[in-house]
Amino acid sequence: TRVPNGHPFVTDLSSPILLGAQGSLFVILIVGLTAQIIHLRRQSKLAAFASPAEISAE
């Protein structure tokens, strides 16, 4: 086993270690989601200004 039976890293759901890990993952999720939305909006704006010949060449 990876974690000894008698010495878990987290003893309950309100443990500071668990809350910190969950908070960090939530922040990473929000940053990644924001970056994807910005990237997709920039792509759609660039595609709106591209000529049909440029789009078909891709």
C-alpha positions, 0 to 999 in steps of 0.5 A: 500500500502507498499510505500506511493504514495507521497514518493517513495524510487526511483524517477527515474532510475538513483537514487543512491539507485536503481543503488546500489541495481542493482549493488549488485544483479549483483555482487551476480549473478556473485559470484553465477554463478562462484561458480556453475561453479567451483562446477560442474567442480570439480564434473566432475573431480571427476567422471572422476577418479571414477571407474564404480562400484563407479558410479553405487553404487550412 
